[in-house]
Amino acid sequence: MRSPSDPPHSEKSRKPQRPASRDDRLKAALKANMARRKAQARARTAEDGPGDDLDETEGD
């Protein structure tokens, strides 16, 4: 049961919890960076596509 002084659930979810220590912040930043790089790599792979191999064989 919630007390009247508790903020609404939506207000709690708006503010992300800040990691307490430097190590935790670095770990979170590294995780976000790796996720971003993986997404970029997937986008490049999808952009190339399986049918784009024709450019490589035209020079023969």
N, C-alpha and C positions, 0 to 999 in steps of 0.2 A: 504494500500500500504506500502511496506517495504522500508526502507531507505537503502542505500548501506552500511552503517556502522553496520546494524543489522547482527548478525551471522546467518548462515544457520539454518533452522529448526532442522536438525538432530544434530547439535552441541548443541543446546539448550536442547534437550531431553536427551543428554548423561549425563549432570551434574544434579543430583537430587537437588532439593531445600532443604537447611538445615533449619530445624525449628529454629525460632529465639530465643525462650526461653528454659530454662531447662525443664519446664513443657511440652512444645511441644515435646522436644526430648524424655522425659520419656513416654509420651503418644504414640509416634510413636514406641518406642522400645517395649512397652507392647503390642501394637496391632500386631506387627510382631511376638512376642513371642507366643501370643495366637494363631495366625494363624498357626505357626509351630507346636504347640502342638496339635491343631485340626487335622492337616494333619497326624501327627504321630499316633494319636488315630484312624483315619480312616484307615490308613495303617495296624495297628494291627488288627482292626476289619475285614478288607478284607482278611488278612492273615489267620485268624482263620476260616473264611468261615462257611457256614451253615452245611457242611457235616463232620466237624471235631468233632462232639459230640461223636463219637465212643470211643475215648480214655477214656472218663469219665465213660462209662458204662462197660468197660471191667473188671474192678476190682470187680464187683459184684459176 
